[in-house]
Amino acid sequence: MKLYHISLNSLWRRKSRMIFLLIGLTVAVATVVILTHISMAMNADISRKLDEYGANILITPHSDDLSLSYGGMSVGNISFDVAELHQEDLAKIRTIKNSKNISIIAPKLLNVAQVNNQRVMVIGVDFPAETALKKWWKIQGERPSQAQEALIGWEAHQKLNLDQGDAFLLKDKTYRVAGVLAPTGSQDDGTIFIQLSEAQALFQKAGLISLAEIAALCYDCPIEEIIAQTSEKLPGAKVAAVRQTIESRMEAMRRFEHFSLGISLVIMFVGGLIVFITITASVNERKGEIGVFRSIGFRRGHIMQIILLEGLWLSSLAGFLGYLGGFFAARNVATLLEVTTNVVAPNASMFFMALGLSVFIGLGASLYPSLQAARLDPTTALRAL
């Protein structure tokens, strides 16, 4: 009879105890699989939402500026040889290697004009891209869709005494207020927004823009690579990352990963403890059987192999069942949490990770009981019969 036959027969004779061990280890592995899948799905989903919630790359004209400003208050600046940005150049961004990571490109043309005898900032924007970039915008009324429609900030709405539907003159041209922007607490509150093409024609800056904001999906691509590739395509522009925004997003991702890892370690420890206690109890019950094995010529190494094979069979089965249970449970949990389920898909590396983790726990927890069994004195063990 082979050693693996002995280990299988031993497991079969103690079905209730081994089933308990199998269930405990399977639940532990399934929990780790669930946490890993959900962590991956939530990281991707949250990162994608955060990446789209505002710009994280800013493109401005390249110049030798020494800007003298602090806290949003401009004191003055010294400018030499300021280059211009052309709107058509932005199309080159879609040709970079990591173009799939570029979510939104929002160009802007900034100007100052007189409206109702007050100087006000007038910004030409691409409204579909701008509203997609600034999901926190709440518009009272409608988003401008016609050439001579405007969106005004809350502060401008109050100081200029303009409401939805009102008309106003901008450089001798009449515009209608399509919507009023709810307070944002930013410079947008004191701004008038019009169509980019309309602003270019109105201020005689055809094809030019002042800056462009980009929302890049940096979950699976370092933001530095996107900046380097964009800079190569736009040599006359300054491409910079909004570091504070990126770092806060990545810090949130790291904290969630650390939390999942901590829970997984606790679950692994509990699973190993279950295996250790169960196998140890089994060894204590089988002292007589072990004594017989030793008396008929089994060596210590053979005894260890029998115990370790039992742990291997159980942990391998638990790893397989744990992965299947964890995978299907993760899909349901992801749906309940309204997380994108595309990440929760069959994954060979995840399967082998679950199987390897289960075998590692099973063999690791069985090692001491197997040594304890191998060290039993044959005469002492036979007295247990």
N, C-alpha and C positions, 0 to 999 in steps of 0.2 A: 504494500500500500504506500502510495506516495504521501509526502508531507502535506501537500495541498488537499489531498483527500481527507486526511485526518482533521485539518482545520475546518473544512467544509462540513464534515460530519459533526464536529464539535459545535459549530454555529447552529446546525439544524436541531441538535438535541436541546439547545437552550434558546428556543425560538422567542419566547416572551421577552427575555432579557436583551437579546440581540435586536429585536424589533424596536424596543425602547431606545436602544443606542442608535439604531438607524434613523428613527424619527428625529431624535434630538440633533444628530449631526446634519441631517437633511435640512431641518429648519434653520440651523445656523448658516449653512452654505447658501440656502435660498435667501435668507435675510441679507447676507453680504452681496449677493447678485442683485437683489432688488435695490439696495442702497447705491451700488455702483451704477446700475442702469439709470436710476432716477437722478443721481448726481450728474451723470453725463448729459442726460436729457435736459435737466433744469439749467445746468451751466450753459449749454448751447442756446436754450430758449431765452434765458434771462440775458445772456450776453448779446443775443441778436436784438432783443428789445431795447437794451441799453444802448447798443451801437446805433440804433435808428432813432434814439431819443436825443437828438441834438448832434451838432457837428463835433468831430474830434480831429479834423484836419482843416487848416486855414491856408488859403492861397492868396497872397497879396503881391503887388508889384515889387520887384527887387529894386532896392535903392540903398543909398548910404545915409539913411535917416538916423538921427540921434533924437529919439522921441522923448520929450520932457513931459511925462504925464504920470499921475499916480491916483489910484482909486477911481478911475474913470474921468478925472478932471484933467483936461489938457492945458498945460502952461504954455506950450509952444514947441516948435521943433525946427531943426536945421535939415534941409533936404538938398541933395545934390543929385542931379541926373536921374530923376525918377522915371522908371520905365512904365510902359502901359501894358495892360492885360487885354488881350483880344478874346472875345467870346468864342470864336471858332477854335481857339487853342484848347479849350476844355474838352473837345471831342477826343483829343489825343490821350486823355486820361483813361478812356475806355479801351485803349489798346495796350495798356501795361500788362505785364505778366500776371499780376494779381487783380485784374480787372473785375473778376467775380466777387471780390471783397468790397468793391465800391458800390454802396447802396444808393446814395443820393448825392447829386451835385447841384448846389444852389448858388447861381451867380447873382451878383448885386452891383448896382451902379448908384453911388452916393452923390447927392447934390444938395445944395442949400438954396431955398427960394422963398419969396414973399407970398404969404397967403393971409388974407384979411389983415394986412399991415403988420404981420408978424413973421419973423424969420423962422423957418421950420425945416427940418431935415426931410428931404424927399428921396426915397429909395426905390429904384426900379428893381423888381424881382420877377422871377418865374414862379407864379403863384402855386401851381401844382407841386413843384419841388419844395417851395418854401413851407407850405402847410404840411407836407410830408415830413420835412425836417423838424418842424416845431409843432409836435403833436400836442403840446400843452396850450396852444393857441385856442381861445374860445371866441368865436366871431358872433356878434349880435347883428344879425342880418345875413348877407350872403357874401361868399368869396367873389371878388371881382372876376368877371369873365369877359367883359368887353374892354375895348381899348381905352375908353375914356371913363372908366370906373376906378374908384380908389378905395383903399382900406385905411382907416385912420386909427391911430392909437388912442387909448383912453384919455390921456392927458391932453393930447392935441384936440380931441373931441370937445373937451371942456373949455380949453383956452380959446379955441377958434370958434366955439359955439356952432359946431357942425354936428348934425344928427344924420341917421340913415335916410337916404333919399334927397338930402340937401345938395345943392350945387355950389361950386366955388371956382374961382379963377386961379389958374396956375400958369404964369407966363402968357397971359392973354388967351388962354385956352380953358374951356369950361369942362369940369369933371364932376361926376356925381358920386356921392358917398354910397357905396354898395353895402358896406358893413363897418361896424365899430369893434375894435379889438378890446376884449375885456382886459382889465389891469393885469400886467405880467410882472411888474416890479423891475423891468429892464428898460433900456433905451428905446425899446419898441413902443413904449407908451406915448412918447412925444414925437412919433414919426408918422409920415404919410407914405403909404405904399401904393405904387402904380405899376402897370405892366412894364417889364424890362424894355421891350421894344419901343414902347411909348416914351419912356424916359430917355432912351438913346436918341430918339428923334427930337424930343422937346429940348434937350440940353446940347444938341448938336454933337453927340458922341457916338456916332453910328458904329456898331460892332465892338464897342469898348465896354469894359466892366471895371469896377473898382476892386473887387475881391470875389472870392468864391469859397463857400463853406462846403465841406465834404463830410458825409457820414460814412465811415468805413467799418466794415464788419471785421474786427480784429480778433475774433475768437480763435480762429485757426490759422492766423497769419500775423507775424510780428508787424506792428504798425510802422517800425523803422524801414521795413522792406518796401511798403507802399509809398512812404515818403521819398525814399531814394529813387524808386522807379518813376514817380511823378515828377521829381526834380529833373530827372534826365530828359523827360519829355517836354518840360517847360523850363528851359535854361534861363529865361528872362524873368522868372517868378520866384518868390520866396515861399517855400512849402514848409509848414511847421505843424507839429502836433500839439493839441491842447493837452498838455501833460497831466494837469490836475484831473481832467475828466477821465482820461485813460487809466491813470493809476487808481482812482477810486473804483472804477469798474472792475479792474483786475483784482483789487483787494477784496471786493465782495465775492468774486469767484473763488479766491483762495480760501476765504473763511468758510465757505460752504463745503469745499473739498476737505478741509481739515476736520470739519464736523462729521462728515460722512466717514472719513478714515477713522476717527475716534470711535464712532459707534461700531464700525466693522471690527476693530481690534477687540472691543468688549465682547462682541458676539463670538469671535474666534476663540477667545479665552474660555467662554462658557462652553462652547462645543468641545474644546479640548478637555475641559474638566469632566464633562459627561463621559467621554471616551475613557479617560483615565480611571474614573471611579468604577465604571462598568467592567472594564478589562481586569482591574485589580480584584474586584469581587469575584470575577470568573476564575482567576488564578487561585484564589483562596479556596474556592469550592472544589477545585480539581487537583488538590495536592495528591490525593491517592492515585489519580490517573497519571499524573506526572511521575510519581514514584514508580509505577509500573513501566512507563516508557524508559526511565533511567535504568531500571533493573534488567531490561531486555536488550540494552546496548545503545539506547539513544544518547547522544552527546548533548552537552549544554547548548551548542549551536543549533542542534535540531529542535530543542525545546523552544529556543528563541524564535526560530523560523516559523514554528507552528503558531505561536502567539502573534507574531508580526503579520503572518499571512491572514489571520482572522481580522486584524485591524485593516489590512490592505483591501480585503474583499468588501468589508462594510464601508470603508471610507470611499472606495471607488464607486460603489452603488449609490452612496449618499451624495457624492459629487455630481453624478449623472442626474439623479432625481432632483437634487437641489437646484441645478441649473435650469432644468425644465420648469420646475415650480416657480423659481424666482423670475424667470423670463416672462412667463404668462402673467404672474402677479404684477410685475413691473409695468406691463402694458396697461393693465387695468388701473393701477395707481396713477400712472401718467395721465390717463384719460380723466380721472377724478380731479387731479390737480390742474387740469387744463394746460398740460405741458405738451409741446409738439412731440408726437410719438414716433417720428421718423428715426430718431436716434435709437429707440428701443426696437432693434431689429436683430435677427439671428446673427450671432457674432462668434466665429470659430475661436478667436483669441480669448473671448470671455468664457467660452465653454472650457477650454483647456486651463484657464485661470481657476475656474471653479473646481475642476477635477483635481488640479495640482494642489490647490489650497486644502481640499478635503483630505487628500492622501497625506499631505504634510501634517495636518492636525491628527489624523488617525494613527499614522506611524509614530509621530512624535509622542503622542499620549500613550501609545502602547509600548514604547521602548523600556520604560522603567519596570512595568509589570512583567515584561518578557525577561528582563535581567533577574528580577526577583524569582520568577519561576525557574530559570536556569540554575540559580544558586541553591535551590532546595536540595537538602541532603536526601538521597534516595531512601535510607532507612527511616528517617523522620517522616517523609512523605507517605511511605507504606503504612505507617501506623494509623494514618487517617482513614484507611480502608475499613 
